[in-house]
Each structure stands twice: as C-alpha cells, then as structure tokens.
Amino acid sequence: MIEAWEGPAEWQDAHPAIVVAGSVAYVTEPAANSVHAVDLATGKVLASTELDVTPNEIAPAAG
C-alpha cells in the first residue's frame, strides 16, 4: 500500500507520479524508490519493483 503524502516544498523535489496505459496505472513511490502497476478495475497491485534511484517522473513507452 502506498502511504499518504504531502506535496514537496520545492516543485522539482521527488513526489508520487501516475501514468495510465490501458487498464493499468503506473505509480511511483519515491519514499520507497519503487514503481507499482495497479489494475484500475480492481485496485490490485499487479507488480512492484524497487529502483536504484528515486523516481521523480514517469512516462509510458510503446514497444
């Protein structure tokens, strides 16, 4: 579960971000250096991964 958060003091500081592709929302969790894939219909976390860096932005890529 992603914890509640407050907006950063500086707009460029890391903060949660979301992008939707089809029926899946991809959500960054900077406090845990993680990204989560969430099924929009059920709210279930489909997958999560921990990163070596703090995520600050996210963008989908077709491939």
N, CA, C, O and CB atoms as a CASP TS submission, in Angstrom:
PFRMAT TS
TARGET T0000
AUTHOR 0000-0000-0000
METHOD Language model
MODEL 1
PARENT N/A
ATOM      1  N   MET     1       0.832  -1.174   0.000  1.00  0.00           N
ATOM      2  CA  MET     1       0.000   0.000   0.000  1.00  0.00           C
ATOM      3  C   MET     1       0.877   1.238   0.000  1.00  0.00           C
ATOM      4  O   MET     1       1.871   1.295   0.723  1.00  0.00           O
ATOM      5  CB  MET     1      -0.947  -0.002   1.200  1.00  0.00           C
ATOM      6  N   ILE     2       0.524   2.212  -0.791  1.00  0.00           N
ATOM      7  CA  ILE     2       1.276   3.462  -0.857  1.00  0.00           C
ATOM      8  C   ILE     2       0.804   4.376   0.261  1.00  0.00           C
ATOM      9  O   ILE     2      -0.394   4.605   0.425  1.00  0.00           O
ATOM     10  CB  ILE     2       1.109   4.149  -2.242  1.00  0.00           C
ATOM     11  N   GLU     3       1.745   4.889   1.018  1.00  0.00           N
ATOM     12  CA  GLU     3       1.427   5.750   2.153  1.00  0.00           C
ATOM     13  C   GLU     3       0.960   7.125   1.686  1.00  0.00           C
ATOM     14  O   GLU     3       1.290   7.565   0.585  1.00  0.00           O
ATOM     15  CB  GLU     3       2.643   5.891   3.069  1.00  0.00           C
ATOM     16  N   ALA     4       0.183   7.802   2.543  1.00  0.00           N
ATOM     17  CA  ALA     4      -0.259   9.168   2.261  1.00  0.00           C
ATOM     18  C   ALA     4       0.966  10.072   2.154  1.00  0.00           C
ATOM     19  O   ALA     4       2.005   9.788   2.749  1.00  0.00           O
ATOM     20  CB  ALA     4      -1.236   9.683   3.367  1.00  0.00           C
ATOM     21  N   TRP     5       0.844  11.149   1.403  1.00  0.00           N
ATOM     22  CA  TRP     5       1.980  12.047   1.227  1.00  0.00           C
ATOM     23  C   TRP     5       1.488  13.481   1.127  1.00  0.00           C
ATOM     24  O   TRP     5       0.313  13.737   0.863  1.00  0.00           O
ATOM     25  CB  TRP     5       2.797  11.665  -0.028  1.00  0.00           C
ATOM     26  N   GLU     6       2.407  14.405   1.344  1.00  0.00           N
ATOM     27  CA  GLU     6       2.148  15.820   1.150  1.00  0.00           C
ATOM     28  C   GLU     6       3.018  16.285  -0.004  1.00  0.00           C
ATOM     29  O   GLU     6       4.089  15.730  -0.251  1.00  0.00           O
ATOM     30  CB  GLU     6       2.428  16.645   2.451  1.00  0.00           C
ATOM     31  N   GLY     7       2.552  17.304  -0.707  1.00  0.00           N
ATOM     32  CA  GLY     7       3.326  17.839  -1.822  1.00  0.00           C
ATOM     33  C   GLY     7       4.694  18.316  -1.354  1.00  0.00           C
ATOM     34  O   GLY     7       4.842  18.745  -0.209  1.00  0.00           O
ATOM     35  N   PRO     8       5.696  18.244  -2.229  1.00  0.00           N
ATOM     36  CA  PRO     8       7.052  18.657  -1.855  1.00  0.00           C
ATOM     37  C   PRO     8       7.139  20.174  -1.657  1.00  0.00           C
ATOM     38  O   PRO     8       6.356  20.933  -2.230  1.00  0.00           O
ATOM     39  CB  PRO     8       8.058  18.208  -2.926  1.00  0.00           C
ATOM     40  N   ALA     9       8.087  20.592  -0.852  1.00  0.00           N
ATOM     41  CA  ALA     9       8.310  22.021  -0.630  1.00  0.00           C
ATOM     42  C   ALA     9       8.748  22.694  -1.925  1.00  0.00           C
ATOM     43  O   ALA     9       8.341  23.820  -2.210  1.00  0.00           O
ATOM     44  CB  ALA     9       9.366  22.245   0.474  1.00  0.00           C
ATOM     45  N   GLU    10       9.558  22.025  -2.693  1.00  0.00           N
ATOM     46  CA  GLU    10      10.009  22.525  -3.995  1.00  0.00           C
ATOM     47  C   GLU    10       9.349  21.678  -5.071  1.00  0.00           C
ATOM     48  O   GLU    10       9.327  20.452  -4.954  1.00  0.00           O
ATOM     49  CB  GLU    10      11.577  22.484  -4.122  1.00  0.00           C
ATOM     50  N   TRP    11       8.819  22.288  -6.101  1.00  0.00           N
ATOM     51  CA  TRP    11       8.075  21.545  -7.124  1.00  0.00           C
ATOM     52  C   TRP    11       8.935  20.523  -7.853  1.00  0.00           C
ATOM     53  O   TRP    11       8.401  19.571  -8.422  1.00  0.00           O
ATOM     54  CB  TRP    11       7.481  22.505  -8.127  1.00  0.00           C
ATOM     55  N   GLN    12      10.239  20.695  -7.849  1.00  0.00           N
ATOM     56  CA  GLN    12      11.109  19.742  -8.537  1.00  0.00           C
ATOM     57  C   GLN    12      11.541  18.582  -7.649  1.00  0.00           C
ATOM     58  O   GLN    12      12.157  17.635  -8.138  1.00  0.00           O
ATOM     59  CB  GLN    12      12.329  20.452  -9.061  1.00  0.00           C
ATOM     60  N   ASP    13      11.235  18.635  -6.362  1.00  0.00           N
ATOM     61  CA  ASP    13      11.576  17.518  -5.476  1.00  0.00           C
ATOM     62  C   ASP    13      10.746  16.294  -5.850  1.00  0.00           C
ATOM     63  O   ASP    13       9.642  16.419  -6.379  1.00  0.00           O
ATOM     64  CB  ASP    13      11.343  17.901  -3.987  1.00  0.00           C
ATOM     65  N   ALA    14      11.284  15.124  -5.572  1.00  0.00           N
ATOM     66  CA  ALA    14      10.577  13.877  -5.893  1.00  0.00           C
ATOM     67  C   ALA    14       9.221  13.835  -5.205  1.00  0.00           C
ATOM     68  O   ALA    14       9.084  14.220  -4.044  1.00  0.00           O
ATOM     69  CB  ALA    14      11.416  12.656  -5.479  1.00  0.00           C
ATOM     70  N   HIS    15       8.227  13.363  -5.939  1.00  0.00           N
ATOM     71  CA  HIS    15       6.870  13.219  -5.423  1.00  0.00           C
ATOM     72  C   HIS    15       6.182  12.112  -6.220  1.00  0.00           C
ATOM     73  O   HIS    15       6.613  11.808  -7.332  1.00  0.00           O
ATOM     74  CB  HIS    15       6.073  14.573  -5.517  1.00  0.00           C
ATOM     75  N   PRO    16       5.132  11.506  -5.686  1.00  0.00           N
ATOM     76  CA  PRO    16       4.444  10.451  -6.424  1.00  0.00           C
ATOM     77  C   PRO    16       3.943  10.961  -7.774  1.00  0.00           C
ATOM     78  O   PRO    16       3.499  12.103  -7.894  1.00  0.00           O
ATOM     79  CB  PRO    16       3.276   9.902  -5.601  1.00  0.00           C
ATOM     80  N   ALA    17       4.021  10.108  -8.774  1.00  0.00           N
ATOM     81  CA  ALA    17       3.537  10.435 -10.117  1.00  0.00           C
ATOM     82  C   ALA    17       2.743   9.238 -10.621  1.00  0.00           C
ATOM     83  O   ALA    17       2.959   8.106 -10.187  1.00  0.00           O
ATOM     84  CB  ALA    17       4.724  10.788 -11.097  1.00  0.00           C
ATOM     85  N   ILE    18       1.822   9.502 -11.542  1.00  0.00           N
ATOM     86  CA  ILE    18       0.974   8.432 -12.079  1.00  0.00           C
ATOM     87  C   ILE    18       0.835   8.605 -13.575  1.00  0.00           C
ATOM     88  O   ILE    18       0.748   9.724 -14.081  1.00  0.00           O
ATOM     89  CB  ILE    18      -0.419   8.426 -11.403  1.00  0.00           C
ATOM     90  N   VAL    19       0.814   7.473 -14.285  1.00  0.00           N
ATOM     91  CA  VAL    19       0.525   7.461 -15.717  1.00  0.00           C
ATOM     92  C   VAL    19      -0.353   6.234 -15.962  1.00  0.00           C
ATOM     93  O   VAL    19      -0.141   5.173 -15.376  1.00  0.00           O
ATOM     94  CB  VAL    19       1.857   7.427 -16.600  1.00  0.00           C
ATOM     95  N   VAL    20      -1.333   6.401 -16.831  1.00  0.00           N
ATOM     96  CA  VAL    20      -2.259   5.307 -17.121  1.00  0.00           C
ATOM     97  C   VAL    20      -2.043   4.823 -18.547  1.00  0.00           C
ATOM     98  O   VAL    20      -1.964   5.629 -19.475  1.00  0.00           O
ATOM     99  CB  VAL    20      -3.730   5.752 -16.912  1.00  0.00           C
ATOM    100  N   ALA    21      -1.949   3.518 -18.722  1.00  0.00           N
ATOM    101  CA  ALA    21      -1.830   2.886 -20.030  1.00  0.00           C
ATOM    102  C   ALA    21      -2.854   1.755 -20.067  1.00  0.00           C
ATOM    103  O   ALA    21      -2.680   0.725 -19.415  1.00  0.00           O
ATOM    104  CB  ALA    21      -0.361   2.356 -20.299  1.00  0.00           C
ATOM    105  N   GLY    22      -3.919   1.959 -20.835  1.00  0.00           N
ATOM    106  CA  GLY    22      -4.978   0.955 -20.881  1.00  0.00           C
ATOM    107  C   GLY    22      -5.690   0.872 -19.545  1.00  0.00           C
ATOM    108  O   GLY    22      -6.209   1.873 -19.050  1.00  0.00           O
ATOM    109  N   SER    23      -5.717  -0.306 -18.966  1.00  0.00           N
ATOM    110  CA  SER    23      -6.410  -0.504 -17.696  1.00  0.00           C
ATOM    111  C   SER    23      -5.458  -0.595 -16.509  1.00  0.00           C
ATOM    112  O   SER    23      -5.834  -1.064 -15.435  1.00  0.00           O
ATOM    113  CB  SER    23      -7.250  -1.752 -17.763  1.00  0.00           C
ATOM    114  N   VAL    24      -4.217  -0.142 -16.711  1.00  0.00           N
ATOM    115  CA  VAL    24      -3.214  -0.210 -15.652  1.00  0.00           C
ATOM    116  C   VAL    24      -2.674   1.193 -15.359  1.00  0.00           C
ATOM    117  O   VAL    24      -2.340   1.948 -16.272  1.00  0.00           O
ATOM    118  CB  VAL    24      -2.060  -1.170 -16.049  1.00  0.00           C
ATOM    119  N   ALA    25      -2.595   1.519 -14.075  1.00  0.00           N
ATOM    120  CA  ALA    25      -1.970   2.767 -13.639  1.00  0.00           C
ATOM    121  C   ALA    25      -0.586   2.426 -13.096  1.00  0.00           C
ATOM    122  O   ALA    25      -0.430   1.486 -12.318  1.00  0.00           O
ATOM    123  CB  ALA    25      -2.844   3.507 -12.554  1.00  0.00           C
ATOM    124  N   TYR    26       0.399   3.184 -13.507  1.00  0.00           N
ATOM    125  CA  TYR    26       1.766   3.020 -13.011  1.00  0.00           C
ATOM    126  C   TYR    26       2.027   4.181 -12.068  1.00  0.00           C
ATOM    127  O   TYR    26       1.915   5.346 -12.450  1.00  0.00           O
ATOM    128  CB  TYR    26       2.827   2.974 -14.190  1.00  0.00           C
ATOM    129  N   VAL    27       2.378   3.848 -10.825  1.00  0.00           N
ATOM    130  CA  VAL    27       2.501   4.848  -9.778  1.00  0.00           C
ATOM    131  C   VAL    27       3.905   4.786  -9.186  1.00  0.00           C
ATOM    132  O   VAL    27       4.380   3.717  -8.803  1.00  0.00           O
ATOM    133  CB  VAL    27       1.429   4.633  -8.681  1.00  0.00           C
ATOM    134  N   THR    28       4.567   5.947  -9.114  1.00  0.00           N
ATOM    135  CA  THR    28       5.876   5.986  -8.470  1.00  0.00           C
ATOM    136  C   THR    28       5.698   6.243  -6.985  1.00  0.00           C
ATOM    137  O   THR    28       4.780   6.951  -6.570  1.00  0.00           O
ATOM    138  CB  THR    28       6.780   7.069  -9.109  1.00  0.00           C
ATOM    139  N   GLU    29       6.580   5.664  -6.195  1.00  0.00           N
ATOM    140  CA  GLU    29       6.596   5.870  -4.750  1.00  0.00           C
ATOM    141  C   GLU    29       8.031   6.248  -4.351  1.00  0.00           C
ATOM    142  O   GLU    29       8.819   5.386  -3.960  1.00  0.00           O
ATOM    143  CB  GLU    29       6.099   4.577  -3.976  1.00  0.00           C
ATOM    144  N   PRO    30       8.362   7.545  -4.453  1.00  0.00           N
ATOM    145  CA  PRO    30       9.733   7.979  -4.186  1.00  0.00           C
ATOM    146  C   PRO    30      10.261   7.604  -2.808  1.00  0.00           C
ATOM    147  O   PRO    30      11.443   7.292  -2.670  1.00  0.00           O
ATOM    148  CB  PRO    30       9.819   9.447  -4.346  1.00  0.00           C
ATOM    149  N   ALA    31       9.410   7.628  -1.788  1.00  0.00           N
ATOM    150  CA  ALA    31       9.862   7.315  -0.426  1.00  0.00           C
ATOM    151  C   ALA    31      10.428   5.900  -0.326  1.00  0.00           C
ATOM    152  O   ALA    31      11.252   5.620   0.545  1.00  0.00           O
ATOM    153  CB  ALA    31       8.709   7.480   0.563  1.00  0.00           C
ATOM    154  N   ALA    32       9.987   5.008  -1.217  1.00  0.00           N
ATOM    155  CA  ALA    32      10.461   3.616  -1.204  1.00  0.00           C
ATOM    156  C   ALA    32      11.267   3.271  -2.447  1.00  0.00           C
ATOM    157  O   ALA    32      11.593   2.104  -2.667  1.00  0.00           O
ATOM    158  CB  ALA    32       9.284   2.663  -1.082  1.00  0.00           C
ATOM    159  N   ASN    33      11.597   4.285  -3.278  1.00  0.00           N
ATOM    160  CA  ASN    33      12.313   4.052  -4.545  1.00  0.00           C
ATOM    161  C   ASN    33      11.637   2.952  -5.354  1.00  0.00           C
ATOM    162  O   ASN    33      12.303   2.047  -5.856  1.00  0.00           O
ATOM    163  CB  ASN    33      13.788   3.676  -4.277  1.00  0.00           C
ATOM    164  N   SER    34      10.308   3.029  -5.480  1.00  0.00           N
ATOM    165  CA  SER    34       9.538   1.970  -6.119  1.00  0.00           C
ATOM    166  C   SER    34       8.577   2.491  -7.181  1.00  0.00           C
ATOM    167  O   SER    34       8.215   3.667  -7.210  1.00  0.00           O
ATOM    168  CB  SER    34       8.771   1.206  -5.081  1.00  0.00           C
ATOM    169  N   VAL    35       8.179   1.566  -8.052  1.00  0.00           N
ATOM    170  CA  VAL    35       7.115   1.813  -9.028  1.00  0.00           C
ATOM    171  C   VAL    35       6.150   0.637  -8.918  1.00  0.00           C
ATOM    172  O   VAL    35       6.569  -0.515  -8.804  1.00  0.00           O
ATOM    173  CB  VAL    35       7.686   1.971 -10.510  1.00  0.00           C
ATOM    174  N   HIS    36       4.849   0.942  -8.955  1.00  0.00           N
ATOM    175  CA  HIS    36       3.814  -0.083  -8.820  1.00  0.00           C
ATOM    176  C   HIS    36       2.891  -0.042 -10.029  1.00  0.00           C
ATOM    177  O   HIS    36       2.569   1.038 -10.527  1.00  0.00           O
ATOM    178  CB  HIS    36       3.006   0.115  -7.513  1.00  0.00           C
ATOM    179  N   ALA    37       2.463  -1.203 -10.505  1.00  0.00           N
ATOM    180  CA  ALA    37       1.451  -1.327 -11.553  1.00  0.00           C
ATOM    181  C   ALA    37       0.151  -1.717 -10.863  1.00  0.00           C
ATOM    182  O   ALA    37       0.091  -2.730 -10.167  1.00  0.00           O
ATOM    183  CB  ALA    37       1.866  -2.387 -12.658  1.00  0.00           C
ATOM    184  N   VAL    38      -0.900  -0.902 -11.059  1.00  0.00           N
ATOM    185  CA  VAL    38      -2.162  -1.119 -10.360  1.00  0.00           C
ATOM    186  C   VAL    38      -3.286  -1.323 -11.362  1.00  0.00           C
ATOM    187  O   VAL    38      -3.466  -0.509 -12.268  1.00  0.00           O
ATOM    188  CB  VAL    38      -2.482   0.063  -9.428  1.00  0.00           C
ATOM    189  N   ASP    39      -4.046  -2.408 -11.208  1.00  0.00           N
ATOM    190  CA  ASP    39      -5.205  -2.673 -12.056  1.00  0.00           C
ATOM    191  C   ASP    39      -6.298  -1.670 -11.699  1.00  0.00           C
ATOM    192  O   ASP    39      -6.738  -1.617 -10.550  1.00  0.00           O
ATOM    193  CB  ASP    39      -5.714  -4.148 -11.883  1.00  0.00           C
ATOM    194  N   LEU    40      -6.736  -0.880 -12.667  1.00  0.00           N
ATOM    195  CA  LEU    40      -7.722   0.159 -12.390  1.00  0.00           C
ATOM    196  C   LEU    40      -9.093  -0.396 -12.044  1.00  0.00           C
ATOM    197  O   LEU    40      -9.842   0.249 -11.310  1.00  0.00           O
ATOM    198  CB  LEU    40      -7.839   1.073 -13.568  1.00  0.00           C
ATOM    199  N   ALA    41      -9.443  -1.559 -12.544  1.00  0.00           N
ATOM    200  CA  ALA    41     -10.756  -2.139 -12.270  1.00  0.00           C
ATOM    201  C   ALA    41     -10.863  -2.681 -10.850  1.00  0.00           C
ATOM    202  O   ALA    41     -11.922  -2.587 -10.228  1.00  0.00           O
ATOM    203  CB  ALA    41     -11.049  -3.245 -13.261  1.00  0.00           C
ATOM    204  N   THR    42      -9.777  -3.246 -10.336  1.00  0.00           N
ATOM    205  CA  THR    42      -9.829  -3.904  -9.028  1.00  0.00           C
ATOM    206  C   THR    42      -9.055  -3.170  -7.941  1.00  0.00           C
ATOM    207  O   THR    42      -9.299  -3.381  -6.753  1.00  0.00           O
ATOM    208  CB  THR    42      -9.300  -5.298  -9.147  1.00  0.00           C
ATOM    209  N   GLY    43      -8.127  -2.313  -8.340  1.00  0.00           N
ATOM    210  CA  GLY    43      -7.265  -1.639  -7.370  1.00  0.00           C
ATOM    211  C   GLY    43      -6.126  -2.518  -6.889  1.00  0.00           C
ATOM    212  O   GLY    43      -5.344  -2.108  -6.031  1.00  0.00           O
ATOM    213  N   LYS    44      -6.023  -3.729  -7.436  1.00  0.00           N
ATOM    214  CA  LYS    44      -4.984  -4.677  -7.033  1.00  0.00           C
ATOM    215  C   LYS    44      -3.635  -4.276  -7.619  1.00  0.00           C
ATOM    216  O   LYS    44      -3.544  -3.903  -8.789  1.00  0.00           O
ATOM    217  CB  LYS    44      -5.352  -6.104  -7.474  1.00  0.00           C
ATOM    218  N   VAL    45      -2.587  -4.355  -6.796  1.00  0.00           N
ATOM    219  CA  VAL    45      -1.228  -4.123  -7.272  1.00  0.00           C
ATOM    220  C   VAL    45      -0.801  -5.361  -8.052  1.00  0.00           C
ATOM    221  O   VAL    45      -0.689  -6.451  -7.490  1.00  0.00           O
ATOM    222  CB  VAL    45      -0.237  -3.820  -6.083  1.00  0.00           C
ATOM    223  N   LEU    46      -0.565  -5.184  -9.349  1.00  0.00           N
ATOM    224  CA  LEU    46      -0.190  -6.296 -10.224  1.00  0.00           C
ATOM    225  C   LEU    46       1.290  -6.630 -10.123  1.00  0.00           C
ATOM    226  O   LEU    46       1.686  -7.793 -10.210  1.00  0.00           O
ATOM    227  CB  LEU    46      -0.541  -5.970 -11.662  1.00  0.00           C
ATOM    228  N   ALA    47       2.102  -5.596  -9.938  1.00  0.00           N
ATOM    229  CA  ALA    47       3.552  -5.788  -9.859  1.00  0.00           C
ATOM    230  C   ALA    47       4.167  -4.561  -9.206  1.00  0.00           C
ATOM    231  O   ALA    47       3.615  -3.463  -9.279  1.00  0.00           O
ATOM    232  CB  ALA    47       4.173  -6.037 -11.272  1.00  0.00           C
ATOM    233  N   SER    48       5.302  -4.755  -8.576  1.00  0.00           N
ATOM    234  CA  SER    48       6.069  -3.669  -7.975  1.00  0.00           C
ATOM    235  C   SER    48       7.538  -3.939  -8.217  1.00  0.00           C
ATOM    236  O   SER    48       7.963  -5.089  -8.317  1.00  0.00           O
ATOM    237  CB  SER    48       5.769  -3.529  -6.452  1.00  0.00           C
ATOM    238  N   THR    49       8.304  -2.878  -8.310  1.00  0.00           N
ATOM    239  CA  THR    49       9.744  -3.045  -8.437  1.00  0.00           C
ATOM    240  C   THR    49      10.442  -1.939  -7.671  1.00  0.00           C
ATOM    241  O   THR    49       9.968  -0.804  -7.621  1.00  0.00           O
ATOM    242  CB  THR    49      10.177  -3.044  -9.920  1.00  0.00           C
ATOM    243  N   GLU    50      11.572  -2.280  -7.077  1.00  0.00           N
ATOM    244  CA  GLU    50      12.384  -1.302  -6.365  1.00  0.00           C
ATOM    245  C   GLU    50      13.486  -0.830  -7.311  1.00  0.00           C
ATOM    246  O   GLU    50      14.088  -1.627  -8.030  1.00  0.00           O
ATOM    247  CB  GLU    50      12.984  -1.907  -5.045  1.00  0.00           C
ATOM    248  N   LEU    51      13.737   0.468  -7.298  1.00  0.00           N
ATOM    249  CA  LEU    51      14.727   1.070  -8.180  1.00  0.00           C
ATOM    250  C   LEU    51      15.998   1.412  -7.415  1.00  0.00           C
ATOM    251  O   LEU    51      15.993   1.504  -6.188  1.00  0.00           O
ATOM    252  CB  LEU    51      14.157   2.322  -8.845  1.00  0.00           C
ATOM    253  N   ASP    52      17.094   1.600  -8.160  1.00  0.00           N
ATOM    254  CA  ASP    52      18.358   2.022  -7.557  1.00  0.00           C
ATOM    255  C   ASP    52      18.403   3.534  -7.351  1.00  0.00           C
ATOM    256  O   ASP    52      19.309   4.050  -6.697  1.00  0.00           O
ATOM    257  CB  ASP    52      19.531   1.581  -8.428  1.00  0.00           C
ATOM    258  N   VAL    53      17.428   4.234  -7.908  1.00  0.00           N
ATOM    259  CA  VAL    53      17.349   5.691  -7.806  1.00  0.00           C
ATOM    260  C   VAL    53      15.942   6.081  -7.347  1.00  0.00           C
ATOM    261  O   VAL    53      15.025   5.260  -7.368  1.00  0.00           O
ATOM    262  CB  VAL    53      17.699   6.370  -9.172  1.00  0.00           C
ATOM    263  N   THR    54      15.784   7.325  -6.938  1.00  0.00           N
ATOM    264  CA  THR    54      14.473   7.820  -6.534  1.00  0.00           C
ATOM    265  C   THR    54      13.717   8.285  -7.772  1.00  0.00           C
ATOM    266  O   THR    54      14.175   9.184  -8.477  1.00  0.00           O
ATOM    267  CB  THR    54      14.604   8.974  -5.498  1.00  0.00           C
ATOM    268  N   PRO    55      12.558   7.678  -8.043  1.00  0.00           N
ATOM    269  CA  PRO    55      11.781   8.103  -9.217  1.00  0.00           C
ATOM    270  C   PRO    55      11.175   9.474  -8.990  1.00  0.00           C
ATOM    271  O   PRO    55      10.700   9.780  -7.896  1.00  0.00           O
ATOM    272  CB  PRO    55      10.673   7.086  -9.537  1.00  0.00           C
ATOM    273  N   ASN    56      11.192  10.302 -10.034  1.00  0.00           N
ATOM    274  CA  ASN    56      10.628  11.643  -9.933  1.00  0.00           C
ATOM    275  C   ASN    56       9.596  11.888 -11.015  1.00  0.00           C
ATOM    276  O   ASN    56       8.681  12.690 -10.824  1.00  0.00           O
ATOM    277  CB  ASN    56      11.724  12.688 -10.016  1.00  0.00           C
ATOM    278  N   GLU    57       9.723  11.220 -12.136  1.00  0.00           N
ATOM    279  CA  GLU    57       8.787  11.345 -13.237  1.00  0.00           C
ATOM    280  C   GLU    57       8.579   9.970 -13.844  1.00  0.00           C
ATOM    281  O   GLU    57       9.363   9.050 -13.614  1.00  0.00           O
ATOM    282  CB  GLU    57       9.295  12.356 -14.299  1.00  0.00           C
ATOM    283  N   ILE    58       7.503   9.840 -14.629  1.00  0.00           N
ATOM    284  CA  ILE    58       7.229   8.566 -15.289  1.00  0.00           C
ATOM    285  C   ILE    58       6.550   8.869 -16.621  1.00  0.00           C
ATOM    286  O   ILE    58       5.759   9.807 -16.723  1.00  0.00           O
ATOM    287  CB  ILE    58       6.334   7.631 -14.391  1.00  0.00           C
ATOM    288  N   ALA    59       6.860   8.081 -17.631  1.00  0.00           N
ATOM    289  CA  ALA    59       6.251   8.251 -18.949  1.00  0.00           C
ATOM    290  C   ALA    59       6.117   6.873 -19.591  1.00  0.00           C
ATOM    291  O   ALA    59       7.020   6.045 -19.465  1.00  0.00           O
ATOM    292  CB  ALA    59       7.101   9.219 -19.854  1.00  0.00           C
ATOM    293  N   PRO    60       4.991   6.611 -20.285  1.00  0.00           N
ATOM    294  CA  PRO    60       4.826   5.323 -20.956  1.00  0.00           C
ATOM    295  C   PRO    60       5.636   5.280 -22.239  1.00  0.00           C
ATOM    296  O   PRO    60       5.924   6.318 -22.834  1.00  0.00           O
ATOM    297  CB  PRO    60       3.348   5.054 -21.256  1.00  0.00           C
ATOM    298  N   ALA    61       5.996   4.098 -22.657  1.00  0.00           N
ATOM    299  CA  ALA    61       6.709   3.904 -23.918  1.00  0.00           C
ATOM    300  C   ALA    61       6.051   2.758 -24.669  1.00  0.00           C
ATOM    301  O   ALA    61       5.832   1.688 -24.101  1.00  0.00           O
ATOM    302  CB  ALA    61       8.226   3.618 -23.679  1.00  0.00           C
ATOM    303  N   ALA    62       5.739   2.970 -25.922  1.00  0.00           N
ATOM    304  CA  ALA    62       5.165   1.906 -26.750  1.00  0.00           C
ATOM    305  C   ALA    62       6.293   1.022 -27.271  1.00  0.00           C
ATOM    306  O   ALA    62       7.393   1.497 -27.555  1.00  0.00           O
ATOM    307  CB  ALA    62       4.331   2.498 -27.934  1.00  0.00           C
ATOM    308  N   GLY    63       6.005  -0.251 -27.388  1.00  0.00           N
ATOM    309  CA  GLY    63       7.082  -1.085 -27.878  1.00  0.00           C
ATOM    310  C   GLY    63       6.702  -2.395 -28.352  1.00  0.00           C
ATOM    311  O   GLY    63       7.557  -3.167 -28.786  1.00  0.00           O
TER
END
